């Protein structure tokens, strides 16, 4: 991708209303565009990040044996009345059609997925089964804030599992918990498993996945010695209390909720009469679990956890591009031609190796402005081809995450970049 042909442009300053690091840098860098409070368009660079996160999530959910489906975002009223949530979920967007029929914009999909999957369940031999989707959700937040962390429209991966026994549900629940931790690790953030309430979804157990950062909205009671952690809103414990697991002192830390999982029990299967015939011939209600990751929220969470005062520091796994090539033009036409020829040659070599490059091929733009844009956009590896670098027989290699710049020989630089890209 040549920067001269990119739809978007970087801005020198962030919008005045940007109230968080992710809002500031994603808007300033042209990753997203705000259409209204809590409503964003995803632009070319931002969409590439979003798709990379989706890819990682799909790989982990597929590895669990879950099957991907796609459900409607527009829901009829009746299923929500069946579960009693039509009048009890205050964030539900409600829509009246021309025919005076009422609909809801999907805030979650229990009301759709339960009868959908239930229509294929007859006996215990049909269980267990799980399905997931990656889709747009809508929630009528009173105060959309913190950029893409709390939106009125957002992308979510929601998975639903259906089980014969509590033991089977518990086993799948634990496997999903571990898969979620793998998702976060692969996206470049560390998440802590936190005990939480079921909220509007269930009265049974649930767990949040909190990325610990000072920018977080949630207060987490956590133990520094073991894995114990609870959301302070539902905890009977307070800071300085002993950890119930190991006895060490608990402390308060801040986190961003990047996902959650719930044991639903029969909360949704009973209203829809989703039952199966067990091995002994008796009819039993199906047990359910649900598992959500805010996909777009996770992008914002990564920015909050991985940035400095100059811009974003994308993990290689989800960056819009792994390599940012910066060509520094010269007033000397001959030198300028050498710079551009060397740049085009490197782009071609990397393309042959299957590596896409974000190329700042702009002319008439100072080195300082190009480097500032590179820092803002946060692509992991910056390669600079300039008169100075060519005079030393190479190109400048600099990682966005830190460390000194170094000169690498032009011959073989494509192979070195390719090897670096493949590193885990």
N, C-alpha and C positions, 0 to 999 in steps of 0.2 A: 504494500500500500504506500503510494507516494503521498506525502503530506500535502503537496500542491493540489491533489485531486480529492482529498478528504472533504466530505460534506461540512464538517464542523471546524471551528476555529477555537483556539484557546483564548481566554480573556486574561488581561493583566491583573485584574482584581476579582475577588469573589462577590456575588450579590450581597447587598447589605443585610438581607433577611436570612442569609445562611447561618443557622444556629448550631451547627455541628461540623466536625471535620469532614464527614462524608458529604454533607450538603455543600460545603465550601469547595472541596476539591473535585467532586464529580460534576458540579455545575461549571466551575471555572475551567476544567479540562475538557468540557464538551462531551462527557460520557452520557449525561442525561439532560433533559430539558424539562423544567417545571411548567406544567400547563395550568395547574391550580394547586391549592394547598393539599398535599398528600396524593397528587396525581402527576405522573411523570411519563414522558416519552423516552424510550431507550434509543440512543443514537449509535452509530456504527461501532465505536470503541466500547461503549458500555454494553452493547448487546453481545459483543464477543466475550466479554467477561461473564455475563449472565449465562451464555450458552456453555461456557467451560464449567461453571458451577453445576449446571444441569447435567452435563456429561458425567461428572464425578458422582453425582447423586444417583443417576440411572445405573451406573456400573455397580454401585453398592446395593441398590434395591434389587437389581436383577440377580446379583449373587445370593440374595436371600431366597430367591425363587419366586419373588413377587412378579405379577403380570401387569404391564402398563395398559391403562385404559384412558379414555378422556370423557368426562361427564359434562353436562351442560352447566353453563354459568347462570342461566336463567331458570329458576326453580318454580314449579307450581306451588301454590299456597298449601294445598292439602297435606302433603307429607310433613310439613312443619307444624300443622295443627295436630296431626297424629302424635307427634312427640311432645306436644305442649310447648314448643319453643317459639311459635309464631308471635306470641304476645310477651315472651319472657326474655328475648334477646334484644337488648336495646341498641346494638350496633348493626342490626339487620336493615339493609336498604330494601324498601318495599316499593313495588311498581304497579300502577294501575293501567291496564291495557284499554284500548278503545272499546273493547267488548265488556268493560267493567270487571274483567277477571283480574284477580290479584296474583302477583308473582313476587319472588324475592330474588335479589342478586346474591349468589352463593357466598356466604361468609365461611361456611364449611360444608361438607358433603355427606354427613351421616344420613340425612334424610333421603338422599338419592341413592347412595351406595348400598344401604342396608336392604331395601326391597329389590334392588338390581341384582346383587349377588345372591340374595335369598331365593330368587326365582330359579336358580340353578342348583339349589341344595335340596336333596331328598333324604339321603341317609348319611350315616357316619362315614361311609366310603367317599363322600364328596368333601370331607374335611381332613386336614385344614386347607384353607385357601387364602391368599392375600392378593390384593390389587392396589395399584397406586396410580397417581396422575400428577402431572406438573401443569398447573393451570392458574388463571387469574382468579383472585378472590377480592371481595368487596366488603368493607366494614365501615360503618358510619361513625368514624372516630370524631368525638367532639373537638379534639385538638390534635390535628395531624402535625407532627413536629419531627425534628431530628432527621431531616432529609428523607432518605428512603427507609429509615428504620421504622417509622410509624406512618404508614400511608393509608389512604382510603381505597386505593386499588393497588394490588401487589401480586407478585408471583409466589406460589406455594407448591411444595411437593407434599401431598397428603396420601398416606397409605392406610389401608384398613385390612385387618386380619380377622378370620372367622374360624372358630375352634370348637372341638367336641368337649374338651376337658380344661379345667383350670391349669393343670400341669402343662398341657400343651401350649396354652396361651402364655403362661409364665416363661416357658422355654423360648418361644418366639420373641416375646417382649425383651428378654435378655440379649438374644442375638441381634435384635434391632438396635438396642442400646449400644452394643459394641460397633455395629455398622455405622451408626451416627457419629461415634467418636472417630471412626476412620474417615468419614466425610470431612469432618472439621480439620483433622490432621492434614489431609490431602489438600485442603483449601488454605493451609498455612496458618491456622489459628489453633490454640489450645482451648478446649471446652471442658468445663467442670460439670459433672452430673449433680443436679440439685433436686432434693425432694421438694414437691410443691403440691398445691391443691389442684383439684380437677377443674375448677372454674365452671364455665357454662357447659362443659362436656361430660363430666362424670363426678360422682361422689367418691369413687374409688381412687387408688393410688395413681400418682403421675410423677413424671420427672421432667425437669427442664434441663437444657444444655446451655450453660452460661459461659460466655467468653468474658473473662475477667479483664476489665479495662476501666480506668477512671471516668471514661465517658458513659459508663453504663447507667441505666435508669433504676435497675433493681439492686436492692441491698441484700447481700448474701452472707449468711452466717456460715463460716467455713473453718475447718480445722487445718492447720498447716502441717500436721504430722500424719494424718490419714485422709481418707477420701470423703469423710462426712461433710455434708453441706446441705443447708436448708434455706429456702427463701424466707427472709425475715418476716414477711407479711403473714405467714401461716405458722410460724414457729412459736412454741412456748418458751424457747430459750432466748437468752439475751447475750450480748457481747460480754466477755470475761467469764461466762459460765464454762464449766468443764465439758469437754466433748463427751457425749454419751458412749462413743466407741472406744476412745483411748485415754480419756481423762485430761488431755491437754487443753489449754485455754482456747476458746473460740474467739474469732475476730470478725469484724464486719469488713466486707470488701464490696466493690461495685461490679456489676456484670451486665452484659447485653444478652437477653434471651435469644438464642439462635435456633431453637427448636424445642419440641416437647413431645412426650409420648404418654399415652393414657391406657389404662385398663378400663374398658367400657363395661365389662360384664355383660348383663342383658338389658342395659338401659335403652338400647335402640332395637334390639331383636324382639323384645317382648311386645312393644306397641305395634310392630309390623307383623307379629306372629311368625317370625322366622324360626322354624323348628326343623329338627331332623329325627329320623328314626334310628335309635341306637341299636347296638348289636343284639340286645335282649328284647327288641321290639317296642320299647317304650319311646314316647315322643318327648324331646327335650329342647329347651331354648338354646340357640347358638350363642356362644360367648364371643365377644368382639374386643379388639384393641384398635386404637388409631394412633398415627405417628406423623407428626408434621415438621417440616423444615421450611422456614420462610426463605425462599430462594433469593429473591431480590433483597430481603433484609440481610441475608448472609453476605451479599456483596458489600452493603454498607457497613456491616460489622467488621469485615476484613479491613476496610479503609480506616475505621476507628482504631483498630488494633495495630495497623501497620502503615504509619505515615510519619513524616517529620514536618518541620515548619515550611519546607519547600514544596511538598506535595505527597502523592501516594507512593508507597513502596509495594507493588504487587508481588505476591508469591508467583513463582514461575508457572505453577500448575494452573492458575486461572487468569494470568495476565492476558490482555488483548493480543499482544505479540510478545514473544520471548526476547526479540532483538530489535533495538532501536538504532538504526544507522543514521549518523549525522554527518552530512557533507558540508565542510566549511569552504565556501567559495572564496576566490581571490580576485583582486583587481587585475592581476596579470592573466590575460586570456590563456596563455600556454599552460600556466599552473592550474588554472581553473579547469581546463580540459583534462589534465592528468587526474585531478580529483574526481571529476564526474565519471571518467572512464574507469578508474579503479573502483568507484562506488557501484557502477552498473555491473561490472564484472563480478563483484562480491554478491550482489543481489541475485544475479543469474546462477552463480555457483550454489548459493543457499537454496534457491528455488529448486534446483536439480536434486538437492538433498532432502527436499520436502519441507523446508523451513521457510515460513512466511516472514517477511521483514517489514517493519514500519520504517520508511525511509524519509527523513527530513531532507528533501531535495530543493528546498526553497533557496532562491538567490536574493541578494539584497537584504538579507536578514543577518544581524550581527551574531557572532559566536555566543555572546552573553545571553541573547534572547533565545537562541536555540537550546542552550544548556538549561536555561530556566524552564522552558517548555518540556524538556526531557525529564527534569526533576518533577515537574507537576504531573506529567502523565504516568510516571512511575514504572515504565517498562524495565524489566530486570537487568538486561545487559545493554549498555551503550557502547557502540563502536563508532569512533570518530575517524574520518578520513580527511586529512587537511594537508596543507603545504608542510607544516612542521612535522607531522607524523610520517609523511612520505619521504621527507629528507632523512629520516631515521630508518627508512626501509620498511615501514610497517604502518599499522593502524593502532589507534589508542583504544584500549580495552578498559571499561570501568563498570563495576557493578553498582546498581542503584542502592542496594542494601548497605553499601559502605566499602571501605578499603581504598587503597591508592590506585590511581590509574597506572597502566603499564603499556608499553609498546610491544605489539606482537607482530612478527614478520607477515607481510602481505601474503607471501607464498605459504600456504598451509593454514591461513586464518579461518577459512571456511570449514576445514576439517575440525579445527579446535572449537569453533562455535558449535558445530553439529554435535561434537562429543559432550560439550557443556549442556546443550539443550536436552540431551538424552539422560543426563545424570538425574537421579531421583533426589 
